[in-house]
């Protein structure tokens, strides 16, 4: 069974893609650039040139492209900020739930349909078991709070979020919701690359530093993905 993988900051420059074949899939929502092997299909959510900001990612096209290629199991890899002091940078979190209160994408623009969003427990268990077999420490539960981006969050926003969630990012909930609408299984691996704005009082966030810090978690993320593949 071919695995679908979406990646962003946490997989910039990953060695997993060596030998993969480039492909463009046309969907009714737009064209999608992806990389394909016999074992997996990879979509860089920020595009071939990794320059698409989070609020302009064509999530509907990306998830539709997976469906068009017969992919039913999707692992989303995301870079996040920690909302809890005890979830330290370089931690790996496998969320069990998420909060997405605005700008929620949907395939149901023209019909009255409601779905119950979810993260697939079978895929979550597979990720957790793979990490355990590799002796990679991870946080096996957590709530992901999605913001719109591209800006980072204010201290006041983070102070609010930390009461309800464990990590914050800009992409995962959109993918999870759309995958559920199409009947696809979706789970997530989040690498914690920094504390969110204000969790550590004196820390000032910078995107270039976040990208640099993401590379520190890449090795463990790649090991888990290789195990799953």
N, C-alpha and C positions, 0 to 999 in steps of 0.2 A: 504494500500500500504506500503510495507516494505521500510524503508529509509536506504540508505547506508551512513556510516560515516567513514571517514578516520581521524586518529589522530596521533600526534607525541608528541613532547615535551609538548605542551599545555594540553595534556590529560594523561600524565604519572600518574598512580595511581588513575585514575578517579573512582568514585563510581558508575558511569553509568553502569559499566560492571558486577556488582554483579548479580549473577543468570544466566548470559549468558552461553550458551553451546559452548564449543570449537569445531571447525570444521576445516578440511583441505580440500581445493578445489584444484584439479589438473587441470592446464591449459596447453596449448601447450607452454607457456612461462615459466612455472615453478609452483611449489606448493605454495599455499597461506594459511597461518594460519589466522583464523578469529574467531570472537565470534558472536553468533547468538541468537536473541530472536524473538518472534513473531512480534515485532515492528521494529526492525532494525538489520542490519548486520554491524559489526564493524571490520575494518582492522587497525591494528597497523602498520603504514608504516615502522617503524623501527624494525619490527619483534616481535616474542613472547618474546624474551629476551631484547627487546629495544636496540639492539646493532648494527643494520645495519646503517652505515653512509649514509647521503643523496645521495652521488654520486653512491651508490651501491644499492639503493632501486629498486626493480623490479616493476616499475610502470605498465608495460604492463601486468604482471601477476595479479597485484592487481585489475586493472580496468576490466580485462577479468573475474576475479572471480565474481565481482559484476554482470556483464552481465550474467554469467552462472547461477547465483541464481535468475535471474529475477528482479534484482534491477535496476530501471530506474532513480531514483532521488538520487544524491550523495551530501553530505555536507562534504567538506574538512575543517578540523580544523588545523590551522597552527600557529606556534609561529614566530613572525617577529620583526625586528628592525624598528624603526621610522626614516624616512628621513626628517621629519619636526618637528621643535621645538614645534609646537602647537598640534601635535599628541603625547600626553604624554604616558609614560609607564602605563600599566593597561588599556589603551584604547582598545576598540573593534572596528575593522574595517571590513566592508563588501565590498571588492573590486568590482569595476565594469569593470575593464580591467587589462591587465597585459603586461609586457615586458619580453620576453624570447629569447635572441639573439643567444644562442649557446647550444649545446647538447640537442636539442629538440627531444624528443622521438616520434616515430610514428609507427603505425601498417602497414603503406604503404611502406615497404622496397622493395617490389617486383612489384609494379605497380605505374603508373603515375597518382596520385590522389592528389588534393589539397583541403583542407577544410579551412573555415574561422573560426578561434578560437573565442570562446565566453564564457561568463559566463551567466548562465540562469537567465533571469530577473524575472521570476516567483518565482524561489527559493530565489533569492535575496530579493524580496519583502516579502516573507514569513518570512525570517530571521529578516528583519527590523521590521515587524509588531509584531513578537513575542517579540523582545526586547522592543518595545514601550509598549506593554501590561504589561511587567514585570518592567517597569520604569527603564530599563537598558540603560544608555547613550551609544550611539555608533556613529561611523563615517560611514555614509550611502554610501559614495563613496570614491574610492581611487584607485590608480594604484599600482599594486604589481610588483616589479622588482625581477625576479628570477636569482640567481647566482648558480654556480655548487656545491660549497662546496667541501670537508668538512671544508676548512678554512673559517674564516670570511673575510670580505672585507677590503681592504686597505683604508686609509683616502682619497687618491686620487680617488679611485673608488666610494666611497660614495659621494665625492664632485661632481663627474660627475652625478651619479644616481639621486641625490636630485633635479636636474633640470627637471627631466622627470617623477619621480615617488614619491609615498608617503610612501611606506613601502618596506622592502626588506626581502626576505626569500629564501629558497632553494628547495621547493617542489611543491607549488600550481600549477604553470603553467604547469608542466609536467602532473599532474593529469587532469587538465582542458582540455588540448589539446587532450589527449587520450580519455577522456570521450566524447568529441565532435566527434571524429572520429568514435566512436561506436554508435553515436546517443543517448547518455545518457545525462541527464540534470545534470549540475554541478554548484555549487556555493560554496563560501568560507566564513569562519569566521576566521579572523586573530586577535589573541591577541597580543598586543604590549607589549613586555617584556623588552625592553631596547631601548635606542637611538642607532642608528647605529654608527659605529666607526668614531669619529671625529665630530659628530653633537654637542656634548658637549665636548669642547676642552680638558678638563682635564680627561675625563672618559676613562678608559681602560677596554675593554671587556674581559670577561672570561666565557667559556662555562658553568662551574659549577654554576656560578652566574646567567647565563641566565636561566638554568633549575630551580634554586631556585625562581627566579622572576616569572617564568611562573606559578607557583603554586598560585600566588596572583590573577591571572585572571581566574583561573579554576572555581571558584564558579559561576561567571556570565556566563561563557561559558556553564557549565553544565545546568544552569537554562534555557538558550535559547534552548539547544538541547532537554531537557525534554519537553519544550513547543512545539517544532516542532514534536517530536515523538508522 
